[in-house]
Amino acid sequence: MTKEIDAFLNTNVPYFPRPNAEITFGTFCSGHSMTVTRKMGVRADLELMEDTDEVWIMCFRKPKVGQGRLLGRFVSRNIFVGTRIATREEIANDTYPVVAAGVIDTWDEITGGIRPVRSNNFDDYLGSQFRDLDNEDD
């Protein structure tokens, strides 16, 4: 865990949904199904950012005020390394690319050069435990 994430989770960040974050972390860590998308604006647990080099967002969506976002990358199937965290309000839609660039720029320093997973198949990130919101019937 980076110092930034530790400080965020262990201080009184106004409105941050710690119980919901713990539920989302627990769901992921226990291998239960997560919703995933490659499209911004789709309400999923995990979003692969468009036009970036493998930067994912883990979304903590409840309560509506103070929603959290953990940005990072997968290093292998079911292993996500979060390197940036903030409330949704702190990284509004127009600043996501800036925060994503920070994930990429500091990746080698934080991970010692571990290469992120690069794939077109969600199975390579999450095994079979996901619901692909991009391919559901309307």
C-alpha positions as CSV (number, residue, x, y, z in Angstrom):
1,M,0.0,0.0,0.0
2,T,1.4,3.4,-0.9
3,K,1.7,6.1,1.8
4,E,-0.9,8.1,0.0
5,I,-3.5,5.3,0.1
6,D,-2.7,4.5,3.7
7,A,-3.2,8.1,4.7
8,F,-6.4,8.4,2.8
9,L,-7.9,5.2,4.4
10,N,-6.8,6.1,7.9
11,T,-7.7,9.7,8.2
12,N,-11.0,11.5,8.4
13,V,-11.6,12.2,4.7
14,P,-15.0,13.8,4.6
15,Y,-17.8,11.5,3.4
16,F,-15.4,8.7,2.2
17,P,-17.5,5.5,2.2
18,R,-15.1,3.3,4.2
19,P,-17.7,0.5,4.8
20,N,-18.6,0.4,1.1
21,A,-14.9,0.3,0.2
22,E,-14.4,-2.6,2.6
23,I,-17.2,-4.4,1.0
24,T,-15.8,-3.8,-2.5
25,F,-12.3,-4.8,-1.4
26,G,-13.7,-7.9,0.3
27,T,-15.8,-8.9,-2.8
28,F,-12.7,-8.6,-5.0
29,C,-10.3,-10.4,-2.6
30,S,-12.6,-13.3,-1.9
31,G,-13.0,-13.9,-5.7
32,H,-16.7,-13.0,-5.9
33,S,-18.1,-11.6,-9.1
34,M,-17.4,-8.0,-10.0
35,T,-18.9,-5.9,-12.8
36,V,-16.4,-4.7,-15.4
37,T,-16.4,-2.3,-18.4
38,R,-14.1,-0.6,-20.8
39,K,-16.4,2.4,-21.2
40,M,-16.3,5.4,-18.9
41,G,-19.7,6.4,-17.6
42,V,-20.9,2.8,-17.2
43,R,-21.6,2.0,-13.5
44,A,-19.2,-0.9,-12.9
45,D,-17.1,-2.1,-10.0
46,L,-14.0,-2.0,-12.2
47,E,-13.5,0.2,-15.2
48,L,-10.6,-0.2,-17.7
49,M,-9.9,3.4,-18.7
50,E,-10.1,4.2,-22.4
51,D,-7.0,5.6,-24.2
52,T,-4.6,4.7,-21.3
53,D,-2.0,2.0,-20.9
54,E,-3.9,-0.5,-18.7
55,V,-5.1,1.8,-15.9
56,W,-8.1,0.5,-14.0
57,I,-10.5,2.2,-11.6
58,M,-12.0,0.3,-8.7
59,C,-15.2,2.3,-7.9
60,F,-16.8,2.6,-4.4
61,R,-20.2,4.0,-5.4
62,K,-22.2,4.3,-2.2
63,P,-23.2,6.6,-0.7
64,K,-23.5,9.0,-3.5
65,V,-21.6,11.8,-1.8
66,G,-18.0,11.0,-1.4
67,Q,-17.7,8.1,-3.7
68,G,-14.2,6.7,-3.8
69,R,-11.9,5.7,-6.7
70,L,-8.8,3.5,-6.5
71,L,-6.7,3.6,-9.6
72,G,-4.1,1.0,-10.5
73,R,-3.2,-2.0,-12.7
74,F,-3.4,-5.8,-12.7
75,V,-0.1,-7.6,-12.4
76,S,-1.6,-11.0,-12.9
77,R,-5.0,-12.7,-12.8
78,N,-6.9,-11.5,-9.8
79,I,-4.0,-9.4,-8.5
80,F,-4.7,-5.6,-8.6
81,V,-2.2,-3.1,-7.4
82,G,-3.8,0.2,-6.5
83,T,-1.5,3.2,-6.5
84,R,-3.8,6.3,-6.4
85,I,-6.9,6.9,-4.4
86,A,-9.3,9.8,-4.2
87,T,-12.9,10.7,-3.9
88,R,-14.8,11.1,-7.2
89,E,-15.2,14.8,-6.5
90,E,-11.4,15.2,-6.3
91,I,-10.9,13.6,-9.7
92,A,-13.8,14.8,-11.8
93,N,-14.1,13.4,-15.3
94,D,-11.8,15.9,-16.8
95,T,-8.9,15.1,-14.5
96,Y,-9.0,11.3,-14.8
97,P,-6.4,11.3,-17.6
98,V,-4.0,13.3,-15.3
99,V,-4.4,10.9,-12.4
100,A,-4.1,7.9,-14.8
101,A,-0.8,9.5,-16.1
102,G,0.4,9.6,-12.5
103,V,-0.3,5.8,-12.1
104,I,1.7,5.1,-15.3
105,D,4.6,7.6,-14.4
106,T,5.2,6.1,-10.9
107,W,4.4,2.5,-11.8
108,D,8.0,1.2,-12.1
109,E,9.1,3.1,-8.9
110,I,6.2,1.6,-6.9
111,T,6.3,-1.9,-8.3
112,G,10.0,-2.4,-9.1
113,G,9.2,-2.7,-12.8
114,I,6.5,-5.4,-12.8
115,R,4.7,-5.3,-16.1
116,P,1.0,-4.9,-16.0
117,V,-1.4,-7.4,-17.7
118,R,-2.2,-6.3,-21.2
119,S,-5.1,-8.1,-22.8
120,N,-8.4,-7.7,-24.7
121,N,-10.0,-10.4,-22.6
122,F,-11.4,-9.8,-19.1
123,D,-10.7,-13.5,-18.2
124,D,-7.0,-12.6,-18.2
125,Y,-7.6,-10.1,-15.4
126,L,-10.4,-11.7,-13.3
127,G,-10.6,-15.3,-14.3
128,S,-14.3,-16.2,-14.7
129,Q,-15.6,-14.1,-11.8
130,F,-16.9,-11.0,-13.6
131,R,-20.0,-9.7,-15.4
132,D,-19.0,-7.8,-18.6
133,L,-21.4,-4.8,-18.8
134,D,-20.1,-4.0,-22.3
135,N,-21.6,-7.2,-23.7
136,E,-25.0,-7.4,-22.0
137,D,-28.2,-7.3,-23.9
138,D,-30.1,-4.0,-23.5
